[in-house]
Amino acid sequence: MRALISVSDKTGVIEFAKELEALGCTVISTGGTASKLADNGVKVVGISDVTGFPECLDGRVKTLHPAVHGGILAMREKPEHMAQIKDLGIETIDIVAINLYPFKETILKPGVTMEEAIENIDIGGPTMLRSAAKNHKDVVVVCDPADYPAVIAELKENGTVSYETKYKLALKVFQHTAAYDAMISDYLRTQAGYELPDNLTLTFEKAQDLRYGENPHQKAFYYKEIRPQAGDLVNAKQLHGKELSFNNINDTNAAVETLREYDEPAVVAVKHANPCGIGVAETLAEAYKKAYDADPVSIFGGIVAANREITADVAEEINKIFLEIVIAPSFTQEALDILMQKKNIRLMELPAITDKDTTGLDLKKVSGGLLVQETDRELFNEADLKVVTEKAPTEEEMKDLVFAMKAVKHIKSNGIVLAKNGKTIGMGPGQVNRVGALEIAIRQACEDTKGTVLASDAFFPFDDCVTMAAEAGVSAIIQPGGSIRDEDSIKKCNELGISMIFTGMRHFKH
């Protein structure tokens, strides 16, 4: 029995090689792995002794040779294969233990150059892994040090490795090399700024198994990108509370995405992936009070996201109700002492919570396919803002209009938001028509709607929403415009003394 071992991650490799050697296996190795094994008492056959050819080109070429791949790929049950390798002086290789150059670790290093990245693209390793995985009926292939003990255990117990285990190990190899190649192609594409390719291959790493999905009968898993940005939710550290669920993660992501719209101290409350209360103020304590007062019913059992450190005074207010999650850039020790009195609340720390997403894609799975789009990063272009009514909004109304537009961008369409003084007054998310959304926003209003502003995620196809808004006391409206009947709404606003702004940019969210 012969084993070829060549690894970048040398975790457990010495013990693995020694166990193989004790079982009568000849160990073949290359470069640094061979030196490490030899230094630790393993008798190693160098790869050049197998190939009869020296390693060359700074180690770029060492295993790409028939003496290696013939020994791996020869099908043992085929007499002609065995006769051929015998005539060629090639011996079989029965175990291949390879892990690859650390491409991921290299590209994650600050300031890495393209040259460094390219030098860490493994060629021989994936080739040997794929060869061994293809011939898994005859060859044991190991790409993960975590699998060393299982292989040794089977060899000790049975003198061989079962086909079931070899099959699982081979499958793991093809998953591993596919992810490796996808990572390389994505890095090279993004470095050059190219568009998405015709054949899109994505790779993610599992962050955790979840207890279940949206509902208890659905299995679920949480995966993370290979190169997440600092502010991405996967980088949040859980400080307290029970394990996150599928819905927790989804809702918290919605809260964080909404929070990033605001630069001033802000608090966003989310329920079922829709913001239910948003407040901005000079202090976080004031912002929290606004977010809570915006909808004290819906916030219960929801998610709260803040863009400033949670201090004791804010924690005291938070602790008055049941919340699933509080996420913030940091917590004072006093705040933690207060909040941790409740064992089930999840406390999440994300220092870069305010970082805007600059590279992400929005992915939606559909039956038999995948929809991919750029993340909706813009709110509007200031140059495109247009007062279309006789009356213009006041300075205070303009601040609230921008605040409300930031909010409505993140609720499900059709969406309407009423706001006043840096606080959402009423929200109408996810309705099949805009009138229904406005009716809900007015009905859900936490206070008198007189003097509020209204934001809509898309244009008004009719003037009925303007009429309803005026009856509720709305003083200013912001919407994208673009309907063939825009003039009807403009005329009605002028009639009713409401100012209206068109942004020229809609924000559907489905």
C-alpha positions as CSV (number, residue, x, y, z in Angstrom):
1,M,0.0,0.0,0.0
2,R,1.3,3.5,-0.9
3,A,0.1,6.9,0.2
4,L,0.8,10.2,-1.4
5,I,0.6,13.1,1.1
6,S,1.1,16.7,0.1
7,V,-0.7,19.3,2.3
8,S,-0.7,23.1,2.9
9,D,-2.7,22.6,6.1
10,K,-0.5,20.3,8.1
11,T,-3.0,19.8,10.9
12,G,-2.8,16.1,12.1
13,V,-0.6,15.1,9.1
14,I,2.3,13.8,11.2
15,E,0.1,11.5,13.3
16,F,-1.8,10.4,10.1
17,A,1.5,9.5,8.3
18,K,2.9,7.7,11.3
19,E,-0.3,5.6,11.6
20,L,-0.1,4.7,7.9
21,E,3.5,3.8,8.2
22,A,2.7,1.5,11.2
23,L,0.2,-0.2,9.0
24,G,2.9,-1.0,6.5
25,C,2.1,1.8,4.1
26,T,4.9,3.6,2.1
27,V,4.6,7.3,2.4
28,I,5.3,9.5,-0.7
29,S,5.5,13.2,-0.2
30,T,6.5,16.5,-1.7
31,G,8.3,19.7,-0.8
32,G,7.6,21.1,2.7
33,T,5.3,18.2,3.6
34,A,8.1,15.8,3.0
35,S,10.5,17.8,5.1
36,K,8.1,18.1,8.0
37,L,7.3,14.4,8.0
38,A,11.0,13.4,7.7
39,D,11.9,15.8,10.6
40,N,9.3,14.0,12.7
41,G,10.6,10.5,12.1
42,V,8.5,9.4,9.1
43,K,10.4,7.6,6.4
44,V,9.4,9.5,3.3
45,V,9.9,8.7,-0.4
46,G,10.4,11.9,-2.3
47,I,8.2,12.6,-5.3
48,S,11.2,12.9,-7.5
49,D,12.2,9.3,-6.6
50,V,8.8,8.3,-7.9
51,T,8.7,10.3,-11.1
52,G,12.4,10.2,-11.9
53,F,12.2,13.9,-12.6
54,P,13.2,16.8,-10.4
55,E,10.7,19.3,-9.0
56,C,11.1,22.4,-11.1
57,L,9.9,26.0,-11.8
58,D,9.9,26.9,-8.1
59,G,7.8,23.9,-7.3
60,R,5.1,24.7,-9.8
61,V,5.7,21.3,-11.5
62,K,6.3,18.2,-9.3
63,T,3.3,15.8,-9.4
64,L,2.0,16.3,-13.0
65,H,3.6,13.1,-14.2
66,P,2.3,9.7,-15.5
67,A,4.1,7.9,-12.6
68,V,1.8,9.8,-10.2
69,H,-1.5,9.9,-12.2
70,G,-1.0,6.4,-13.7
71,G,-0.6,5.0,-10.2
72,I,-3.8,6.8,-9.0
73,L,-6.0,6.3,-12.1
74,A,-5.2,2.7,-12.9
75,M,-8.4,0.6,-12.5
76,R,-7.4,-2.4,-10.4
77,E,-10.0,-4.8,-11.8
78,K,-8.9,-4.1,-15.4
79,P,-6.0,-6.5,-16.3
80,E,-5.0,-4.3,-19.3
81,H,-4.6,-1.3,-16.9
82,M,-2.5,-3.3,-14.5
83,A,-0.4,-4.7,-17.3
84,Q,0.2,-1.3,-18.8
85,I,1.4,0.3,-15.6
86,K,3.6,-2.7,-14.9
87,D,5.2,-2.4,-18.4
88,L,5.7,1.3,-17.7
89,G,7.3,0.7,-14.3
90,I,4.4,2.5,-12.4
91,E,3.2,1.4,-9.0
92,T,-0.3,2.0,-7.7
93,I,-1.0,4.8,-5.2
94,D,-3.8,3.7,-2.9
95,I,-4.3,6.7,-0.6
96,V,-4.1,10.4,-1.7
97,A,-4.1,13.0,1.1
98,I,-4.0,16.4,-0.4
99,N,-5.2,19.9,0.7
100,L,-4.7,22.9,-1.5
101,Y,-2.6,26.1,-1.5
102,P,-4.3,28.6,0.8
103,F,-5.9,30.7,-1.9
104,K,-8.8,31.9,0.3
105,E,-6.5,32.8,3.2
106,T,-4.2,34.7,0.7
107,I,-7.0,36.9,-0.8
108,L,-8.3,37.7,2.6
109,K,-5.0,39.2,3.7
110,P,-5.0,43.1,3.7
111,G,-3.1,44.5,0.8
112,V,-2.7,41.2,-1.1
113,T,-1.4,41.6,-4.6
114,M,-2.7,39.9,-7.7
115,E,0.7,38.2,-8.1
116,E,0.4,36.7,-4.6
117,A,-3.1,35.5,-5.3
118,I,-2.1,33.8,-8.5
119,E,0.9,32.1,-7.0
120,N,-1.5,30.5,-4.5
121,I,-3.6,28.9,-7.2
122,D,-3.0,25.2,-6.8
123,I,-2.7,23.2,-10.0
124,G,-1.2,19.8,-9.1
125,G,-3.3,19.4,-5.9
126,P,-6.7,19.7,-7.5
127,T,-5.5,17.4,-10.4
128,M,-4.4,14.7,-8.0
129,L,-7.6,15.1,-5.9
130,R,-9.8,14.8,-8.9
131,S,-7.9,11.8,-10.3
132,A,-8.2,10.0,-7.0
133,A,-11.9,11.0,-6.6
134,K,-12.6,9.7,-10.1
135,N,-11.0,6.4,-9.2
136,H,-12.5,6.3,-5.7
137,K,-13.4,2.6,-6.1
138,D,-9.7,1.8,-5.8
139,V,-8.2,4.9,-4.1
140,V,-8.9,6.5,-0.7
141,V,-8.9,10.3,-1.2
142,V,-8.7,12.7,1.7
143,C,-8.9,16.5,1.4
144,D,-9.9,17.4,4.9
145,P,-7.7,16.6,8.0
146,A,-10.9,16.0,10.0
147,D,-11.2,12.7,8.0
148,Y,-7.8,11.3,8.9
149,P,-9.0,9.5,12.1
150,A,-12.0,7.7,10.3
151,V,-9.7,6.4,7.5
152,I,-7.1,5.1,10.1
153,A,-9.9,3.5,12.2
154,E,-11.3,1.6,9.2
155,L,-7.8,0.5,8.0
156,K,-7.0,-0.8,11.5
157,E,-10.3,-2.6,11.9
158,N,-10.8,-4.0,8.4
159,G,-7.5,-3.6,6.6
160,T,-9.3,-1.5,4.0
161,V,-11.6,1.4,3.7
162,S,-15.3,0.7,2.8
163,Y,-16.7,1.8,-0.5
164,E,-19.3,3.9,1.3
165,T,-16.6,5.9,3.0
166,K,-14.5,6.2,-0.2
167,Y,-17.6,7.4,-2.0
168,K,-18.3,10.1,0.6
169,L,-14.7,11.2,0.6
170,A,-14.7,11.5,-3.2
171,L,-17.9,13.5,-3.2
172,K,-16.3,15.8,-0.6
173,V,-13.3,16.3,-3.0
174,F,-15.5,17.3,-5.9
175,Q,-17.4,19.8,-3.7
176,H,-14.1,21.1,-2.4
177,T,-12.4,21.6,-5.8
178,A,-15.6,23.1,-7.3
179,A,-15.7,25.7,-4.5
180,Y,-12.0,26.3,-4.9
181,D,-12.3,27.0,-8.7
182,A,-15.4,29.1,-8.2
183,M,-13.6,31.2,-5.6
184,I,-10.7,31.8,-8.0
185,S,-12.9,32.7,-10.9
186,D,-15.0,35.1,-8.7
187,Y,-11.8,36.8,-7.4
188,L,-10.3,37.3,-10.9
189,R,-13.7,38.6,-12.2
190,T,-14.2,41.1,-9.4
191,Q,-10.6,42.3,-9.5
192,A,-11.1,43.2,-13.2
193,G,-14.6,44.6,-12.6
194,Y,-16.2,42.3,-15.1
195,E,-19.9,41.6,-15.3
196,L,-21.4,38.3,-14.2
197,P,-20.6,35.5,-16.5
198,D,-23.0,33.4,-18.7
199,N,-22.3,30.4,-16.4
200,L,-22.6,31.6,-12.8
201,T,-21.0,29.4,-10.1
202,L,-21.4,30.6,-6.5
203,T,-19.6,29.3,-3.5
204,F,-20.5,29.8,0.2
205,E,-19.2,28.2,3.4
206,K,-21.6,26.7,5.9
207,A,-21.8,28.9,9.0
208,Q,-24.2,26.7,11.0
209,D,-27.0,24.2,10.8
210,L,-30.2,25.8,11.9
211,R,-32.9,24.1,14.1
212,Y,-35.4,24.6,11.2
213,G,-36.4,27.0,8.5
214,E,-39.3,29.5,8.4
215,N,-41.5,26.7,9.8
216,P,-40.6,23.7,12.0
217,H,-41.1,21.2,9.2
218,Q,-38.4,22.8,7.0
219,K,-34.7,22.0,7.3
220,A,-32.4,25.0,7.1
221,F,-28.8,26.0,7.0
222,Y,-26.9,29.3,7.2
223,Y,-24.1,29.9,4.7
224,K,-21.6,32.8,4.5
225,E,-19.7,34.3,1.6
226,I,-16.0,33.6,1.2
227,R,-15.1,37.2,1.3
228,P,-17.8,38.9,3.5
229,Q,-17.5,42.7,4.1
230,A,-16.8,43.9,7.6
231,G,-20.4,45.1,8.1
232,D,-22.1,41.9,6.9
233,L,-24.4,40.1,9.3
234,V,-22.3,36.9,9.2
235,N,-19.6,38.9,11.1
236,A,-21.8,39.7,14.0
237,K,-20.7,38.2,17.3
238,Q,-23.4,36.8,19.6
239,L,-22.8,38.0,23.1
240,H,-25.8,36.4,24.8
241,G,-28.9,34.4,24.3
242,K,-30.1,31.2,22.6
243,E,-29.1,30.1,19.1
244,L,-30.4,32.2,16.2
245,S,-33.2,30.8,14.1
246,F,-33.8,31.1,10.3
247,N,-36.3,33.9,10.9
248,N,-34.1,35.6,13.4
249,I,-31.3,35.9,10.9
250,N,-33.6,37.0,8.1
251,D,-35.3,39.7,10.2
252,T,-32.0,40.9,11.7
253,N,-30.6,41.3,8.2
254,A,-33.7,43.4,7.2
255,A,-33.1,45.6,10.3
256,V,-29.4,46.1,9.6
257,E,-30.1,47.0,5.9
258,T,-32.6,49.6,6.9
259,L,-30.4,51.0,9.7
260,R,-27.7,51.7,7.2
261,E,-29.8,54.4,5.5
262,Y,-29.4,56.6,8.5
263,D,-26.3,58.5,9.6
264,E,-27.6,60.2,12.7
265,P,-28.4,58.2,15.9
266,A,-31.0,55.7,14.7
267,V,-33.0,52.7,15.9
268,V,-34.9,50.4,13.7
269,A,-37.5,47.9,14.9
270,V,-38.4,45.0,12.6
271,K,-41.1,42.4,12.7
272,H,-41.4,39.7,10.0
273,A,-38.7,41.3,7.9
274,N,-40.6,44.6,7.7
275,P,-39.6,47.7,9.7
276,C,-42.4,48.5,12.2
277,G,-40.8,51.5,13.9
278,I,-37.9,53.8,13.0
279,G,-36.6,56.8,15.0
280,V,-33.7,59.2,14.6
281,A,-32.7,61.8,17.1
282,E,-29.7,63.5,18.7
283,T,-29.3,60.7,21.2
284,L,-29.9,56.9,20.8
285,A,-32.2,57.0,23.9
286,E,-34.5,59.5,22.1
287,A,-34.2,57.4,18.9
288,Y,-35.2,54.3,20.7
289,K,-38.2,56.0,22.3
290,K,-39.4,57.2,18.9
291,A,-39.0,53.7,17.3
292,Y,-40.9,52.1,20.2
293,D,-43.7,54.7,20.3
294,A,-44.1,54.3,16.5
295,D,-45.7,50.9,17.0
296,P,-45.5,49.6,20.6
297,V,-47.7,46.6,19.6
298,S,-45.6,45.3,16.7
299,I,-42.2,45.8,18.3
300,F,-43.0,43.2,20.9
301,G,-41.1,40.1,20.1
302,G,-39.3,41.9,17.3
303,I,-35.7,42.9,16.4
304,V,-34.1,46.1,17.3
305,A,-31.0,47.5,15.5
306,A,-29.1,50.5,16.6
307,N,-26.2,52.4,15.0
308,R,-24.7,53.7,18.2
309,E,-23.4,51.9,21.3
310,I,-26.1,50.6,23.6
311,T,-25.7,52.3,27.0
312,A,-27.4,51.6,30.3
313,D,-30.2,54.1,29.8
314,V,-31.2,52.6,26.5
315,A,-30.9,49.1,27.9
316,E,-33.3,50.0,30.8
317,E,-35.9,50.9,28.2
318,I,-35.3,47.9,26.0
319,N,-35.6,45.6,29.0
320,K,-39.2,46.7,29.6
321,I,-40.5,44.6,26.8
322,F,-39.7,41.2,25.2
323,L,-37.4,41.4,22.2
324,E,-35.9,38.6,20.2
325,I,-32.7,40.4,19.3
326,V,-30.8,43.6,19.9
327,I,-27.9,44.3,17.5
328,A,-25.6,47.2,17.7
329,P,-22.0,48.2,17.1
330,S,-21.2,47.7,20.8
331,F,-22.7,47.6,24.3
332,T,-21.3,49.1,27.5
333,Q,-20.7,46.6,30.3
334,E,-23.6,48.3,32.3
335,A,-25.9,47.7,29.4
336,L,-24.9,44.1,29.1
337,D,-25.5,43.6,32.8
338,I,-29.0,44.9,32.5
339,L,-29.9,43.1,29.3
340,M,-28.4,39.8,30.3
341,Q,-30.9,39.5,33.1
342,K,-33.2,38.1,30.4
343,K,-31.8,34.7,29.4
344,N,-33.5,34.4,26.0
345,I,-32.8,37.8,24.4
346,R,-30.0,37.5,21.8
347,L,-27.5,40.3,22.0
348,M,-25.4,40.8,18.8
349,E,-22.4,43.0,18.3
350,L,-21.4,44.2,14.8
351,P,-18.8,46.9,15.1
352,A,-19.1,47.8,11.3
353,I,-22.9,47.8,11.4
354,T,-23.0,51.2,9.6
355,D,-20.8,50.1,6.7
356,K,-22.7,50.3,3.4
357,D,-22.8,47.3,1.1
358,T,-20.6,48.1,-1.9
359,T,-20.2,44.8,-3.7
360,G,-23.1,42.6,-2.8
361,L,-25.6,41.0,-5.1
362,D,-29.2,40.3,-4.3
363,L,-30.2,36.7,-5.1
364,K,-33.7,35.3,-5.3
365,K,-34.3,31.6,-5.9
366,V,-37.2,30.8,-8.2
367,S,-38.4,27.5,-9.4
368,G,-35.7,26.1,-11.7
369,G,-33.6,29.2,-11.6
370,L,-32.0,32.2,-9.9
371,L,-32.7,35.9,-10.2
372,V,-29.6,38.0,-9.6
373,Q,-29.5,41.8,-9.3
374,E,-27.3,44.5,-7.9
375,T,-28.2,45.5,-4.4
376,D,-30.4,48.6,-4.2
377,R,-27.8,51.0,-2.8
378,E,-29.2,54.4,-3.9
379,L,-32.1,56.4,-2.5
380,F,-32.3,59.1,-5.2
381,N,-30.1,61.4,-7.2
382,E,-30.4,64.9,-5.7
383,A,-30.2,66.4,-9.2
384,D,-33.4,64.5,-10.1
385,L,-35.5,65.7,-7.2
386,K,-38.3,67.8,-8.6
387,V,-41.0,69.8,-6.8
388,V,-43.9,69.3,-9.1
389,T,-46.6,71.2,-7.1
390,E,-47.2,74.9,-6.6
391,K,-46.4,74.5,-3.0
392,A,-42.9,73.5,-2.0
393,P,-42.1,71.5,1.2
394,T,-40.6,73.4,4.2
395,E,-37.1,72.6,5.4
396,E,-38.5,70.5,8.2
397,E,-40.9,68.6,5.9
398,M,-38.0,68.0,3.5
399,K,-36.0,66.3,6.3
400,D,-39.0,64.1,7.1
401,L,-39.6,63.3,3.4
402,V,-36.0,62.0,3.1
403,F,-36.3,60.1,6.4
404,A,-39.6,58.5,5.2
405,M,-38.2,57.6,1.8
406,K,-35.3,55.8,3.5
407,A,-37.9,53.8,5.5
408,V,-40.3,53.0,2.6
409,K,-37.4,51.7,0.6
410,H,-37.1,48.8,3.0
411,I,-40.7,47.7,3.5
412,K,-42.4,45.3,1.1
413,S,-44.3,46.7,-1.9
414,N,-46.8,48.2,-2.3
415,G,-45.5,50.3,0.6
416,I,-46.5,53.6,2.2
417,V,-44.8,55.3,5.2
418,L,-46.1,58.3,7.2
419,A,-43.5,60.1,9.2
420,K,-43.0,63.2,11.3
421,N,-40.1,64.7,13.3
422,G,-37.7,61.8,12.5
423,K,-40.2,59.1,13.5
424,T,-42.4,56.7,11.5
425,I,-46.0,57.4,12.4
426,G,-47.6,54.7,10.3
427,M,-46.6,52.0,7.9
428,G,-48.5,50.1,5.3
429,P,-46.3,47.3,3.8
430,G,-46.8,44.6,1.3
431,Q,-50.3,45.4,-0.1
432,V,-51.6,44.5,-3.5
433,N,-52.7,48.1,-4.2
434,R,-51.4,51.4,-3.0
435,V,-54.8,52.5,-1.5
436,G,-54.7,49.5,0.8
437,A,-51.2,50.3,1.9
438,L,-52.2,53.9,2.7
439,E,-55.3,52.8,4.6
440,I,-53.2,50.5,6.8
441,A,-50.6,53.2,7.4
442,I,-53.3,55.6,8.5
443,R,-55.1,53.0,10.6
444,Q,-51.8,51.9,12.2
445,A,-50.7,55.5,13.0
446,C,-49.4,55.9,16.5
447,E,-50.6,59.5,16.8
448,D,-52.5,62.2,15.0
449,T,-51.5,62.1,11.3
450,K,-52.0,65.9,10.9
451,G,-48.8,67.5,9.6
452,T,-47.2,64.2,8.7
453,V,-45.3,63.5,5.4
454,L,-45.9,60.5,3.1
455,A,-43.5,58.4,1.2
456,S,-44.4,55.9,-1.5
457,D,-42.1,53.3,-3.0
458,A,-43.7,53.7,-6.4
459,F,-45.8,56.2,-8.3
460,F,-49.5,56.9,-7.8
461,P,-51.5,55.5,-10.7
462,F,-54.5,57.6,-9.6
463,D,-55.2,60.6,-7.5
464,D,-57.1,58.6,-4.8
465,C,-54.1,58.3,-2.5
466,V,-53.6,62.1,-2.6
467,T,-57.3,62.6,-1.5
468,M,-56.9,60.0,1.3
469,A,-53.6,61.6,2.4
470,A,-55.2,65.1,2.6
471,E,-58.1,63.8,4.6
472,A,-55.6,62.3,7.1
473,G,-53.8,65.7,7.4
474,V,-50.7,64.8,5.3
475,S,-48.8,68.0,4.3
476,A,-46.2,66.7,1.9
477,I,-45.6,63.7,-0.3
478,I,-42.5,62.1,-1.9
479,Q,-42.8,59.5,-4.6
480,P,-40.9,58.4,-7.8
481,G,-43.4,59.8,-10.3
482,G,-43.5,58.2,-13.8
483,S,-47.2,57.3,-14.1
484,I,-49.0,58.3,-17.3
485,R,-51.5,59.9,-14.9
486,D,-49.0,61.9,-12.8
487,E,-50.8,65.1,-13.7
488,D,-54.0,63.9,-11.9
489,S,-52.1,63.6,-8.6
490,I,-50.2,66.9,-9.1
491,K,-53.5,68.7,-9.8
492,K,-55.2,67.1,-6.8
493,C,-52.2,68.1,-4.6
494,N,-52.5,71.7,-5.8
495,E,-56.2,71.6,-5.1
496,L,-55.7,70.4,-1.6
497,G,-52.6,72.4,-0.7
498,I,-50.2,69.5,-0.4
499,S,-46.6,69.8,-1.7
500,M,-45.2,66.8,-3.7
501,I,-41.7,65.8,-4.8
502,F,-40.8,63.3,-7.5
503,T,-37.5,61.5,-7.1
504,G,-37.3,59.7,-10.4
505,M,-36.3,56.5,-8.7
506,R,-38.6,53.8,-7.4
507,H,-37.9,51.2,-4.7
508,F,-40.0,48.1,-5.2
509,K,-39.2,45.4,-2.7
510,H,-40.8,42.0,-3.2
